[in-house]
Amino acid sequence: MTAPAATGSVSIAAPCSVVYALVSNPARLADLASEYHAHRWLDGATHATVGARFRGTNRRGLHRWTTTSTITAADEGRRFAFDVAFGPVPISRWEYVISPAPPAAWSPRARGNGGLPGSACRAQWAPACGTARRRTGRTSRRRWRG
């Protein structure tokens, strides 16, 4: 995998354990994503632990495809990561790093309620595109870079 192609950071008025529970649950991620639609645990897995795999169902318009993800980090309340593959081709790595948010991240103007939350955390994420390439099978023979 290469360095992240995109990253993001957001401060959330919630305990880090709550944010971790959200990002480490493939069903909840599907509720929040535009392409990722559903998941199914594989190999008898029932929750997010290192090495657990799940099949993701994705869609964009009429286009549908599935991917297989393998969880690579599951540090409760701190870090969650998984690698995504399309067949044998690695296509991305998603990583969420969760840490307590500094009080400066919260201002009365930004929050609109004039006070600081009882607990807050900052979530950073980085979908990193892989270096693998494959042909699309289309007659144009365009290359897809994942």
C-alpha positions in Angstrom: 0.0 0.0 0.0 1.1 3.6 -0.6 0.7 6.7 1.5 -2.8 7.9 2.0 -4.4 9.5 -1.0 -6.9 11.3 1.2 -7.2 11.9 4.9 -9.7 13.7 7.1 -10.2 14.7 10.7 -13.3 15.6 12.7 -14.0 16.4 16.3 -17.0 14.6 17.8 -18.9 15.4 21.0 -18.9 11.8 22.1 -16.6 9.5 24.1 -13.9 7.8 22.1 -15.5 4.4 22.9 -18.7 5.4 21.2 -16.9 6.7 18.1 -14.9 3.4 18.0 -18.1 1.4 18.2 -19.4 3.3 15.2 -16.4 3.0 12.9 -15.6 -0.6 13.9 -19.1 -1.8 12.9 -19.4 -2.6 9.2 -23.2 -2.4 9.4 -23.1 1.2 10.8 -20.5 2.2 8.2 -22.8 1.0 5.4 -25.6 3.3 6.9 -23.2 6.3 6.5 -21.5 5.6 3.2 -22.6 6.5 -0.3 -21.2 3.4 -2.2 -20.8 0.8 0.6 -24.2 -0.8 1.0 -24.1 -3.8 3.2 -21.8 -6.4 4.7 -21.7 -10.1 5.7 -19.2 -11.5 8.2 -17.0 -14.4 6.8 -15.4 -17.5 8.3 -17.6 -17.5 11.4 -16.6 -14.0 12.5 -19.3 -12.0 14.4 -17.5 -8.8 15.3 -14.5 -6.7 14.6 -11.3 -8.4 15.7 -7.9 -8.5 14.0 -8.0 -11.1 11.3 -11.8 -11.1 11.0 -13.1 -10.8 7.4 -16.2 -9.4 5.9 -17.7 -9.2 2.4 -18.8 -5.7 1.5 -21.6 -5.1 -1.1 -21.1 -1.8 -3.0 -23.2 0.1 -5.5 -22.9 3.3 -7.6 -25.9 3.8 -9.8 -26.5 0.6 -11.7 -23.0 -0.7 -11.0 -22.7 -3.3 -8.3 -19.6 -5.1 -6.9 -18.4 -6.9 -3.8 -15.1 -6.6 -1.9 -13.5 -8.6 0.9 -12.1 -6.8 3.8 -9.7 -8.0 6.5 -9.4 -6.2 9.8 -5.8 -5.3 10.5 -6.2 -3.2 13.7 -8.8 -3.2 16.4 -7.6 -1.2 19.5 -10.8 -0.5 21.4 -11.4 3.2 21.6 -8.2 4.1 19.8 -7.6 2.6 16.3 -9.5 0.6 13.7 -8.2 -0.4 10.3 -9.0 -2.8 7.5 -7.6 -3.8 4.1 -10.0 -4.1 1.2 -9.5 -6.4 -1.8 -11.4 -7.0 -5.0 -10.7 -10.7 -5.6 -7.0 -11.1 -5.3 -6.2 -7.4 -5.9 -5.7 -5.2 -2.9 -7.5 -1.9 -3.5 -7.5 0.1 -0.3 -6.8 0.4 3.4 -9.0 2.3 5.7 -7.7 3.4 9.1 -9.5 5.3 11.8 -7.3 6.8 14.6 -9.4 8.0 17.6 -8.0 10.3 20.3 -9.4 12.7 22.9 -10.1 16.1 21.4 -8.3 19.1 22.9 -10.7 21.6 24.6 -9.7 24.1 21.9 -11.5 22.0 19.3 -14.8 23.0 20.8 -16.0 26.5 20.8 -19.5 27.9 21.8 -19.8 29.3 18.3 -19.0 26.0 16.5 -21.2 23.9 18.8 -24.1 26.3 19.1 -25.0 25.4 22.7 -22.5 27.6 24.5 -20.8 24.8 26.5 -18.2 22.1 26.2 -19.2 18.5 25.9 -18.7 16.2 28.9 -16.3 14.2 26.7 -15.2 14.6 23.2 -12.8 12.9 20.8 -11.2 13.5 17.5 -11.4 10.9 14.7 -8.9 10.9 11.9 -9.3 8.6 8.9 -7.1 7.7 5.9 -8.3 5.7 3.0 -5.1 4.7 1.3 -5.2 3.5 -2.2 -3.2 0.4 -3.1 -0.5 0.2 -5.8 -2.0 -2.8 -7.6 -3.3 -2.3 -11.1 -5.7 -4.4 -13.2 -7.3 -4.2 -16.5 -11.0 -3.5 -16.5 -11.8 -5.9 -19.3 -13.5 -3.2 -21.3 -12.7 -2.9 -24.9 -11.0 0.4 -24.4 -8.5 -1.4 -22.2 -8.4 1.6 -19.8 -6.4 1.0 -16.7 -7.9 1.1 -13.2 -5.5 2.1 -10.4 -6.6 1.0 -7.0 
